[in-house]
């Protein structure tokens, strides 16, 4: 699909514009949905009783109220507090203050040739009393816990106590630094450390020149520019974006396009594709596997694979030790894994805990899945009677949501550690289902699948349920992926449907 000229110009202006005079924007942090999942996991693991249970119950009431009012800063404070309590970690005014801190900047991807503007602010106003003057010490560090200090970036005095009203503005010189770098800011009162906060940065020499050479409207070529612009705008977190890899892929695709070649024509194996998502105004990635036997002379089965909350389209491809690619090759399946618009998009499914601000995201997440399905049917010979959907965790719930909504499409459905309301079961009576859940899952309790499976049994729906003794939330996928393909192999839609 072709991106219009105006959005292309806007991206170029964002990427190549100067920092001078531009107010720093907030960079994306963990989403509220991801924080909620972590909190619920820790709360389940705690198996709280007595005083702790009373505190968490009260916290849940406050969380519900904050969500109703759309107070995301307060939600972040409450979820952080809840995770500390559930893990038996201290929660006091010092911890609360440290958790309120946030570094913001206008550009996460930067060239070390020029200083970069930042500000230190807060996402909520903490309750701590600070009678003494504050100062701030900023360092640049390597990524990872306890990352080695690369250089001191400055000490700043006369820091205000209300960083929401009066954020600290400062600049950093990144000369001599390359690659992913962590900006670490420590707030100090006298000799007492009040807490630190960090921000991941991508520092690359010659960044602007290299990006400016990617001059094409092809989505596979332009994807790195679009991604970087969205990170800089605070729409998405930098995540695991591999700058060198993504730029090299884009440059290779550009060379093919300029030579009049389609870089993906006849391509088999495991690779990444991209398309312009018109409703979102962004370029979306999706991961594809095409078996080596594919010749386009017959229809191939297709599995649409949906990742879990906080993960990406790469999950099934990169996290299972090559198991997906091996099984797809052996069984002769094409696999397509969409991002789902955002890492916590939900594929359209709202479990009742999503705030109103998330509703547009849910719709776009669903549309992304269906667009990728359309692209696969356009670009490959797909057997329309053998199209399957399945996923892990949020992807399992999303599969149970999209299954009944588009029941005429799917020949089979698979869920790993998912969960959804069993009221949808009558709408998937014609879809065979492969369900996997661990009985020790503390993120998505096994009762979610048990309840759905009981309803499938009552309705006489064709299904296979695998409950893994001692299985956790994440370790049930790889050992049961072969079983999913074998299950799908047994079912296809009749040509009349």
Secondary structure, 3 states (H helix, E strand, C coil): CCCCHHHHHHHHHHHHCCCCCCCCCCCCCCCHHHHHHHHHHHHHHHCCCHHHHHHHHHHHHHHHHHHHHCCHHHHHHHHHHHHHHHCCCCCCHHHHHHHHEEEEECCCEECCCCCEEEEEEECCCCCCCCCCCEEEEEEEECCCCCCCEEEEEEEEEEECCCCCCCCEEEEECCCCCCEEEEEEEEEEECCEEEEEEEEEEEECCCHHHHHHCCCCCCHHHHHHHHHHHHHHCCCCCCCCCCHHHHHHHHHHHHHHHHCCCCCCCCCCEEEEEEEEECCCCEEEEEEEEECCCCCCCCCEEEEEEECCCCCCCCHHHHCCCCHHHHHHHHHCEEEEEECCCCCCCHHHCCCCCCCHHHHHHHHHHHHHHHHHHHHHHHHCCEEEEEEEEEEECHHHHHHHHHHHHCCCCCCEEEEECCCCCHHHHHHHCCCEEEEEEECCCCCCCCHHHHHHHHHHHHHCCCEEEEEECCCCCCCCCHHHHHHHHHHHHCCCCCCCC
